[in-house]
């Protein structure tokens, strides 16, 4: 069971961190350059269920990580938290959970709304398109700035998880 949990945690964690890094450092800047055409890509991603898949990947990473930590505690949370390894795993998990909460409460809703607007753009009356595009740019900017915070927290979580056994 521990091997399966560890595999799920590492696999989903790597996928989550990698996807977030890709989004923050490559996708969002490219969407900003694309301007009005970014709506086409966003609606294409929505059709492929990328937001739902990444939410599931993040949840699996967190749940499996918490489960692994509980197994490692073996009923002695205080004992584990007195060790460098326990503290490092706990801080890494905390960083990941905070990243998840920011992502789910702020970033994801902004991106979902941006995708919906992108899908509505081709059928919108020509006089409403500039307002929709402006709203999309505002949402993109919000998602991009907070996405950087989420990515930073995930990098911290990754670094702490990577070294925890050696601290």
C-alpha positions as CSV (number, residue, x, y, z in Angstrom):
1,X,0.0,0.0,0.0
2,X,2.8,2.4,0.9
3,X,4.4,1.9,-2.5
4,X,1.2,2.7,-4.3
5,X,0.6,5.8,-2.2
6,X,4.2,7.0,-2.8
7,X,3.9,6.4,-6.5
8,X,0.6,8.3,-6.7
9,X,2.0,11.1,-4.6
10,X,5.2,11.5,-6.5
11,X,3.6,11.1,-10.0
12,X,0.7,13.4,-9.3
13,X,2.9,15.9,-7.5
14,X,5.3,16.0,-10.4
15,X,2.5,16.4,-12.9
16,X,0.9,19.2,-10.8
17,X,4.2,21.1,-10.4
18,X,5.1,20.7,-14.0
19,X,1.8,21.7,-15.3
20,X,1.7,24.8,-13.1
21,X,5.3,25.7,-14.2
22,X,4.3,25.3,-17.8
23,X,1.2,27.4,-17.4
24,X,2.9,30.2,-15.5
25,X,6.1,30.5,-17.5
26,X,5.0,29.5,-21.0
27,X,1.2,29.3,-21.5
28,X,0.0,32.5,-19.8
29,X,2.7,34.7,-21.5
30,X,1.8,33.2,-24.9
31,X,-1.9,33.8,-24.2
32,X,-1.1,37.4,-23.4
33,X,0.8,37.8,-26.7
34,X,-2.0,36.1,-28.6
35,X,-4.5,38.7,-27.4
36,X,-8.0,38.0,-28.8
37,X,-7.0,34.7,-30.3
38,X,-6.2,33.3,-26.8
39,X,-9.9,32.6,-26.4
40,X,-9.7,29.8,-29.1
41,X,-6.9,28.0,-27.2
42,X,-8.6,28.4,-23.9
43,X,-11.9,26.9,-25.2
44,X,-9.9,24.1,-26.8
45,X,-8.3,23.3,-23.4
46,X,-11.7,23.4,-21.7
47,X,-13.1,20.9,-24.2
48,X,-10.2,18.5,-23.3
49,X,-11.2,18.8,-19.6
50,X,-7.7,20.1,-18.6
51,X,-9.0,22.1,-15.6
52,X,-10.9,19.1,-14.2
53,X,-8.0,16.7,-14.8
54,X,-5.5,19.1,-13.1
55,X,-7.9,19.5,-10.2
56,X,-8.1,15.8,-9.7
57,X,-4.3,15.4,-10.0
58,X,-3.8,18.0,-7.3
59,X,-6.3,16.4,-5.0
60,X,-4.7,13.0,-5.5
61,X,-1.2,14.5,-4.7
62,X,-2.5,16.1,-1.5
63,X,-4.6,13.2,-0.3
64,X,-1.9,10.6,-0.9
65,X,0.7,12.9,0.8
66,X,-1.5,13.4,3.9
67,X,-2.1,9.6,4.0
68,X,1.7,8.9,3.7
69,X,2.4,11.4,6.5
70,X,-0.2,9.8,8.7
71,X,1.4,6.3,8.0
72,X,4.8,7.7,8.8
73,X,3.5,9.2,12.1
74,X,2.4,5.8,13.2
75,X,0.2,7.3,15.9
76,X,3.0,9.5,17.2
77,X,2.6,12.9,15.6
78,X,4.5,14.7,18.3
79,X,7.4,12.4,17.9
80,X,7.6,12.8,14.2
81,X,7.2,16.6,14.4
82,X,10.2,16.7,16.8
83,X,12.4,15.5,13.9
84,X,13.8,17.6,11.0
85,X,12.3,15.2,8.6
86,X,8.8,15.5,10.1
87,X,8.9,19.3,10.2
88,X,10.2,19.4,6.6
89,X,7.4,17.1,5.3
90,X,4.9,19.1,7.3
91,X,6.1,22.5,5.9
92,X,6.2,21.0,2.4
93,X,2.6,19.7,2.7
94,X,1.5,23.0,4.1
95,X,3.0,24.9,1.1
96,X,1.2,22.5,-1.3
97,X,-2.2,22.8,0.5
98,X,-1.9,26.7,0.6
99,X,-1.1,26.5,-3.2
100,X,-4.1,24.3,-3.8
101,X,-6.4,26.6,-1.9
102,X,-5.2,29.7,-3.7
103,X,-5.5,27.8,-7.0
104,X,-9.0,26.6,-6.3
105,X,-10.4,29.7,-4.7
106,X,-8.9,32.4,-6.9
107,X,-6.9,31.2,-9.9
108,X,-9.2,28.4,-11.2
109,X,-12.4,30.5,-11.1
110,X,-10.6,33.3,-13.0
111,X,-9.4,30.8,-15.6
112,X,-12.8,29.1,-15.9
113,X,-14.5,32.4,-16.4
114,X,-11.9,33.4,-19.0
115,X,-12.5,30.1,-20.9
116,X,-16.2,30.7,-20.9
117,X,-15.7,34.2,-22.2
118,X,-13.4,32.8,-24.9
119,X,-16.0,30.3,-26.0
120,X,-18.6,33.1,-26.2
121,X,-16.4,35.5,-28.1
122,X,-16.9,34.1,-31.7
123,X,-20.7,34.3,-31.3
124,X,-20.8,37.7,-29.5
125,X,-22.1,40.7,-31.3
126,X,-19.2,42.7,-32.8
127,X,-19.9,45.7,-30.5
128,X,-19.5,43.5,-27.4
129,X,-16.3,41.8,-28.3
130,X,-13.9,44.6,-27.1
131,X,-15.6,44.5,-23.6
132,X,-15.3,40.7,-23.5
133,X,-11.7,40.8,-24.6
134,X,-10.9,43.4,-22.0
135,X,-12.6,41.3,-19.3
136,X,-10.6,38.3,-20.5
137,X,-7.3,40.2,-20.2
138,X,-8.2,41.3,-16.7
139,X,-8.9,37.7,-15.7
140,X,-5.7,36.5,-17.4
141,X,-3.6,39.1,-15.5
142,X,-5.2,38.0,-12.2
143,X,-4.6,34.3,-13.0
144,X,-1.1,35.0,-14.1
145,X,0.0,37.0,-11.0
146,X,-1.6,34.5,-8.5
147,X,-0.5,31.6,-10.6
148,X,3.1,32.7,-9.9
149,X,2.4,32.6,-6.2
150,X,0.9,29.1,-6.6
151,X,3.9,28.0,-8.7
152,X,6.3,29.4,-6.1
153,X,4.5,27.6,-3.3
154,X,4.6,24.3,-5.3
155,X,8.4,24.8,-5.9
156,X,8.9,25.2,-2.2
157,X,6.8,22.1,-1.5
158,X,8.8,20.1,-4.1
159,X,12.1,21.2,-2.7
160,X,11.1,20.4,0.9
161,X,9.7,17.0,-0.1
162,X,12.9,16.2,-2.0
163,X,15.2,16.8,0.9
164,X,13.0,15.9,3.9
165,X,14.5,12.5,4.5
166,X,17.9,14.0,4.8
167,X,17.1,16.9,7.2
